[in-house]
Amino acid sequence: FLHCIADKMGVHWAIAPVIMICLCWSLVIFPTQLESRWPMLWMPTQTITVKEALPAYPSSLSQAFRLGEYHMQLKYLEMNLTGSYHSEKNEKNLQTYLDQNSDVRLLMSKVNQLLYRSPTDDNNINKNTKALKGQPVTRQQFHKLYDLVLEVEKEKSFVNKVIGFFTFVNLMWLLSICGIAVALGPVIYLFFKFLMARFIFLVYLRLLIPTSRIVYRAIVACRPIYDYLLYLFLFSMLLQGTRYDNKDIGFNISLGGVVGCFPAFYVSVYLHAPPLTGGQDWFYVYVMLILTPLAIFFNSSLFAFLAVGAFTASIGFGVSAYGLAYSIGWQKHAAMIRSLVSSLILLVAYTAIRLSPSLLCVLFPSIFSCANNNSSLISPHQFFEKYLFIFNVGVNVFGLITYFIALLIISSSSYNYRYGHSGDPGFYLFAQVCMIVSLLIGVFVGNIFSLHAMTNTVYAFVGFYIFEKIVELSFWKGSAMWVLILLISVGTYYLSFFLYQNPDLIISLFDGSVFA
């Protein structure tokens, strides 16, 4: 029935991609049920990750702070226990006495739990789990941890070298996955083409006449389901990676299934439809709808970044290569305006929700709750951290790039001349005000709220805008302009000097309790 409706509407090619999109979104909604009931392709092997194989070290400031507290407690315990050891004249070795003390063992168990290592108490954990979590940190290693942290900070430790090596391995793995995804289809096609040529030759010699029609009809009859079988295999690959305890290996196996989904889209189009009008835009929409749930499920900033990139491409933004030149922008004026408006809405909405997640309670009161006593509704802060935070870099990079490139074009004198605004100085001035205000807001918000991706991107466009205005300097004739630039620069210089001399004024704006 669905096939008949799809054939009449001319969208038969879209059925398999839509099913794949629904399967990916079901991973976010029903992750446990799918992982437990979907059949395995093979039995996963259990190994430790690179991080678990390396010596333990803090990976965040909060961990370093807690470890500092634990280290002070350990030194205090060792000092007291050393005194009691000498007073009791214990026959045990001092180090053995310290290691076997229950308070020391409890403290080291907290240290290992904080560093995601196995607790030292073997009664609470079996040997298999202990092996998978890496070797626990001993008391002697904990004392030497500070020296390791210093080496890691200076990027001179072997830890940095090992992590850098496996980063290179991940890049090679990704390139190999892309190569397999791109080349596997043509190789299979050439292989079957070779077999069919030999098959036809044997039929011509009348050696396979009884079975030739059956085989040919079977191949033709199965043609409509080839892409369905391909999507099922790719989704099985995607789920297979989630069954590995080693998240590094598991993610790369799942990545093979994800990358395979992209050429699979064109397989569906090839099998079920003639060349599509606007097929490239449909492909970007498909990529966005595939990667968005997978970014949430895998908590992957890479998938989230590519999903936002696919969204900007679907509304007209693109990059083209022409020999020694690259073209970045839009092919149509309407697409540029659409990208400008869409990027502005996306940036404002995402930044507002990130800075104040409680806005979700106002917008969607039936879904979110800011009250602590209502446990049936999800907290907006938890929702943002779990589902939206991973899109931070993608939104700030792609959203800002499309927005400011569009504004850069609109604020140029060539745009005014091209689109009939050359006789309207008011439009040109309005475009400059929009660009300058947008840059100032971006720099202000990015620096104040530590949005580093936003800050770096805006700084780049500040430079682009200055260069553009230098090129258009011939349009700014007159000595008054130079006087105005000098006065503004002197005023900005004095204001910056004054704010650095009186930082307490700025601190009081953001934290009124400091001087209370």
N, C-alpha and C positions, 0 to 999 in steps of 0.2 A: 504493500500500500504506500509506504513512504517512498519507495523507488518510483512508483507511478507518478506521485505528486511532484517529486524532484525532477523527473524527466519533463513533465509538462511545464514546470517553472524554469527549466534550464539550469538548475543548480545541483544536478546529480553529483557533480564533482566535489561539492561541499559537504556531503554527508559524512564521509570518513574523517575529514579534518574536524568537523563539529563534534563527532564522537570522541576524538582524541582530546579536544578541549574540555569536554565534559569529564572525561576520566582524570585529567590533570586537576581540575577544580575539585573533584571528589576526593583527591588526596588531602586537600585542606579541610574538607568537611568531615570525611570519614577515614582518617589515616589508619587507625588501628584495624578496622574491619578489612580494608583492602590489603594491608600488609600481611595479615594473618590468613586470608582466604585466597589470595592470588597465587597461582602455582609458581614454584621456583624453576628457574632455568638450570641451575646447578647448585650444589651445596657450597655455601661460602666458607672459606677458610678464615680462621681467627688469628690475627697477628696484632702486634702492638703498633701504635702510630709513631711517627717521627718524634713528636713532642714527648711521648711517654718513654721513648728510648733515650732521649737526651737527659742530662742532669737537670733536676728540678730547679726552676728559678721563677721569680714572680713575673707575671705578664701584665700587671696593671699596678697603678699607684695604690689602690685600695689593698691589694694583696701585699705589696711591700710594707704598707703601714701596719697591717695585722701581723705580718711576720716579724717586724721590729718589736712589737709588743710581746710576741711569744719568745723571741730571743732574750729579751730582758728578763722574762719570767724564768726561762731556762737557766740563765746565768745566776739568778737569785737562788733557784733550787739547788744548783750545783754547789754554790758557796755554802749553803746550810748543810747539805748532805756530806760535803767534804769534811766539815767540822765534826759532825756526828760520827763519820767513818773513823776518824783518828781517835775520838774519845772512846768508841766502843772497841777499838783494836780488832776490827773485823778481819777475818782470815782471807776474804775475797779480794781480788784485785780491785783497785779503786774504780777503774773504768767499767768493769763488770758490775760493780755495786751500783754505780750511777745508772747504767743501762737497764738494770732489772728493777729499779725503783718504780712503784706504781704511779706516782705523780709524774715522773719523767716520761713514762710510757704513755700516759694519758695526754700529756702536752704534745709529744711527738705525733700522736694519733691526730690531734687537731691540726698540726702543721701539714701532715700528709693529706688530710681531707681538704685543706685550703688549697694545696697545690695539685689537687685531683690525682693524688697517688693513693696506693693501698695503705690502709692503716697498719701500723706495726703489730697490732694485736691479732695474731693468727687465729684466735678463737672466734673472731667476728667475721672472718672472710675465708673462703676456700682458696685453694692454691691456683685454680684456673683463673678466677677473677683477679687474684693477685698478679699473676703473670700478665694478664691483659692490661692491667693498670700501670705497669711499670714497677721498677724496684722502689721500695719505700725509702724515704730520706732518713738516714741515721743521724744520731746526735752529732757525731763528728762532722758529717757533711753539712749539717745545718750551721755549724760554726764557720765553715768555709764558704757559705753561700754569699756572704757580702762581697768577697773577692771576685766570685763569679759574676755577680751583678755589675760590678765596676767594669769588668772586661766586656760584658755584653753592651753596656752603655757606650763604651769607647769603640765598639764594633771590632774588637781585636780577639774575641773569644772564638774557640772552635765551634761554639754553638751558632754564631753568626755564619760561619763557613758552611756548616751542615744545612742550616735553614736555607741559605742561598743556593746550595747545590740542589736541594729538593725543589726549590722554586723553579730552577732551570729544568729539572725533570718534569715538573708539572706543565711547563710550557711545551716541552717536546711531546708530552702525552696529549695535550690539547691539539697540537698541530697534527699528530698522527690520527686522532679521532676525526678531525675535519677532513684529512686526506682520505680516510676510509669512507666517510659519509659521501664525499663527492665522487670518488672513483669506483665504489662498489657497484653502483647501478650500471654505469657504462660497461664495466667488465662482465657483469652477468648478462647484459644484453648481447655483447659480442660473443660470449660463450654459447648462448642459446642460438644465436644466428649461425655460428659454426656448426652446431649440432643439427639445426634444421636443414642446412645445406647438405650435410651428409645423409640426413634422413630422406630428403627429397630424391637424392641420387639412388638410394637403395630402393625407394618406391618405384623409381624409373626402371630399375633392373628387375622389378616385380618380385623382390625378395620379402617385402613387408606389406604386401597388399591387404591381407586379412586384418592386420592390426592398425594400419595407417589411418584409416578413417576414425577408428575409436580414439586413438591418441590425439589426432587433430581436433576432433570434437571436444575432447576433454580439456585441451589447452584453451580453446576458444570459450568453452562454457565457464572456465574458472577465471577468465580475464576480469570480470567485474569485481571479484573479491580479492584480487592481488593486493590492492592498497589497504584493505581491511586487515589482511593477514600481516602486512608490513607494520601497520600501526599497533597491532596487538603485540608483535614482537618488540617494538620499540618501547612500548609501555612496560612490558615485562622486564626489559633491560633497565628501565628507569627504576622500577621497584626492586630489582635484584640488588642494586647498589645500597639500598636502605637496610639490607639484611646483614651488612658487614659491620662488625664492631669497630674496625679500623675505618674511621670516617674519611681519611684521605683516599684510600683505595675505593671505598664505596661511592664517594662523590664522583670520582673519575669514571667509574663504571656507569653510574647514572647519567653522567655527562654525555656518554656515547649515545644513550637513548634520546637525550634531548637534542643533540646536534643532528641525529638522524631524522628528527621530525621535520626539519627544514626542507631537505630535498624530497621528503615524502609528500609534501604539499604539491610539488610539481608532478610527482608520479600520479596523484589523483587527477590533476588537471589533464595530464597526457592521456590517461585511460578513459576519462568520462566526458571530456569537453574539448571543443575547438579552442584556439588561442583566445584568451580572455581579454576583454576590454577593461583596462585598469587593473589587470591581474597583479601588478607589482604592489598596488595599494592594498589589495586583499591579502597579499602575502604578509605585509607588515602588520596588518590587523591580526592575522593568524598568529604571527610570532609574539605579538604583545599579549594575546589571550593565553598562549601556551606558557610563556615565561613568567607572567605575573603570579599565578598560583604556585609554580615551582619555586620562585624566589621566596615566597612565604613558607612553603613546606621545608625547603632546605636551608632557610635563613641565609640565602646566598646574595651578597651584594653584587656579584657578577651578573646573575640572572636579573636582578632588579635594575641594574644599570642598563643592560641590553633591552629590557622591557620598555623602559622610558625612552630609549633611543628608537625603538620600533614605533612607539607612539608618535614621536616627532616626525619620523619618516612617513607615517601613514597620513599625516595632515599636510604633506607637501615638501618638507625640508629634506635636502639630500646633498650628497657629495659626488661629484663626477670627475673623472681623470681624463685629460686630453694631452697625451704625450708628456711634455715637460711642464704642464700646467694643471692646476686643480681648480675646480669650480665648486664653491660652497654657497648654497642658498636655495632659491626657488626658481622654477621655470615659469610660473605664472604669478601675476601681481595679486590675484585673489588668494592664492595659496599663502603668500607672504603675510597678508593681513590676517588670514585665518590662524596662522602660526603665532603671530604677534598676540592676538587676543587670547588664544588657548594657553600660550605659555604664561601670560600675565595672570590668568585665572588660576592656573596650576601652581605658580609660585606663591601667589598671595594666600591661597587656600592651604597649601602644604605648610608654609612657614608659620601661618597663624595657628594651625593645629599643633605644630611642633612646639611653638613657644607657649601655647596655652591649650593643652588637650581637653580641658574642661569645656571648651566650646562645643565639643561633640555632644555634651549633655543638653546644651541649648538647642542644637540643631536636630538631634535625634533623641528626645527624652525617653521614648519607649524602648530604646536599645541600650543606652548607656545610663549609668547612675554614678553621681558624684557623692552620694550618701554612703557612709561606711556601713550602715545597718542593713542595706539592701544587697544581699549576696546573690540574688537571682539574675542581676544585670551585670554586665562586664564593666570594669573600670575603664574610663577613657585613657588613662595613663598606661594601663596594661595593654589595651588595644593598640595604641600607637607603638609601644615598644615591641610588640609581638608581630604586628602586621605592616606597619608603615615606616618604621625607622630605617629599614634596609634600603628604602627608595631615596634616602637623603641625598647621596652623591649623584644619582641619576637625575633627580629633579633639579638640583642646583646647577649641575653642569649643562645638561641638554636644555632645560628650561631657560636658563640664563643665556646660553649661546644663541638659541633661536630668537629670544626676545631682544637681545642687544644687537644682533646682526640686523634684524628687521629695523630697529630704531636707528642703527648706524646708516642704513640705506635711506630711510625716510628723512633723516636730518642732513643729508648731503645736498649740496646745491645741484648736482646732476639729477637727483630725483625730482626736484622742483621743476627743472627745465624739461625733463622727460614727460612728466604727468601734468603739465599745464599750470604749475604754480609759480612760474618764474616772475610773473607780474604781481604776485601777492606776497610781499615781504612779511606779512603777518603770519602766514602759514610756516614760513622758514623759521621765524623767531619762536613760534609755538613748538616746532619740532626740536629746536635747541633746548628749550626749557624742559621738555619731556625727557630728553636724553640726559641732561645735567642732573635733574631731580632724581631720575632713576638710578644714575651712578652714585649719587650721594646717599640715597636710601640703601642701596646695596652695600656700600662700604660701611655705613653706620651699623646696619643690622648685622652684617657679617662679622664685624669686629666686636660689637657689644655682646652678642650671643654666641661667639666662638663658632660660627658657621664657616669653617675654613674653606670648603669647596666654593661657597658663594663669594667669599672675600677674594680668593685667588682669581676666579673668573672675572669678577668686576674690575679688579686691578688691570687685567689684560685689556679689557675694553676701554678703560680710561686711557691707556696708551694708544689704542686704535683711534679713539675719538680725537685725541690731541693731534695725531698725525694727519687725520682727515681734515681738520680745521687749518693745519699748516699749509696743506695743499690748496685749500680754498682761501688763502690769505689775501689774494688779489680782490676778493669780494669785500674785504674789510678795510676800505681805504679811509684815511683821515687820521689826524693826530690825536683826536679825542679818545679813540679806542685804546691807544697806548697808555694814555694817562689813566684811563679807567682800569686797565689791567694792572698797572703799577699800584694804584690805590687798593684794589682788591687783594693783591698779593701781600702788600705791607700789612693790611688789616688781618689777613689770615695768619701771617707770621707772628704778629703780636698776640693774637688769640691763642695760638698753639703754645707760645712761650708762657703765657699767663696760666693756661690750664695745667701745664707741667709743674709750674711753681705752686699751684694750689690743687693738688689731686684730691684733697678731702672734700672739695665741692662736688666732684663727680661721684666719689664713693657714696656721699650722702644721698645722691639722687637714686641710687640702686639699692642701698641698704640703710634705711633710716635708723635702724637699731644700733648702728656702730657708735653714734655720738649721743645716744639716749642716756 
